[in-house]
Amino acid sequence: EKTNIVNLLNTKDLALIDPDDKTILSTICKFYDHRPLFVDYDVRLDAMLQAFLQAGNSHMAIVQKLHNTDDQDPYFE
């Protein structure tokens, strides 16, 4: 679910962290604040690029495909 992904962490975010400090992950996530950008599987590329521009510093997106059938609830893949 979308709500399960709350932040993105890049390995470069950890470059200056001293493991002996035992820093809590949420501290790093709050500092860098790489919020995920969610897009639909069938979005046009021009709209995708516009979404990146509006998001600001985002360079990665989580692509979701909605499965919608009559016999079950819709779900994202």
N, C-alpha and C positions, 0 to 999 in steps of 0.2 A: 504494500500500500504506500501511497505517497507520504502518508504521515510517518511511516517507518524510517524514511530517509530524512534526517534533520540537518545534515551538514556534509561537506566534502573535505577530506584531508589529503593534502599533497605531501609527498615525502620531503620536498624542499622546505615545508613549514617546520619540519623537525630538525633542520640542519644546525640551528644554534641552541637547541635545547640540550641541557646537561641531564642525562639519564639519572644521575645521582640526586638530582633535585626532586625526583618523583612527582613531576608536574602532572596534574589531572588533565585528561584529554579535553574535557569541556572548556578548560581555560584556554587551550590552544584554539579550539573551534570558535570560541567567542572572540578571540583576538583577531583571527584572520577572517572570520565570517564568510566562508565560501558556501553560500546557500545554493542548493541545487536548482537547476532550471529544468522543468519538466515540459516536454513537448510531445505531441501526438505523432505516431508513426507515419501518417500520411500528410504531414504539414509540407507546404511548398518551401523550397530552399530560400526564396526571397523573404518569406515570412520568418523563417528560422534565423536568417542573418539579422533581420530587424529585431527579433527577440533578444539576440545576443547584444545588439547595440543598446537596447533598452535596459538590459540587465546590468550593464556597466562592465565590471571586471570579470564577468563569467566567460570561460572559454570551453566549457564542457556542458553537455546536456544529457539528461536521462530521458531516453526515448521510450515511450509507452505505446503499446498496441492494445486497443480495446476490443475484446471479444464479446460480441453481443448476439446471443442466440435465443430463440423462443423458449427453449426448454430449461434454461438456467439463468441465474442472475448474471449481469454483465461483469466482466473482470478484466483487469489489465495484465498484460504479459510483459 
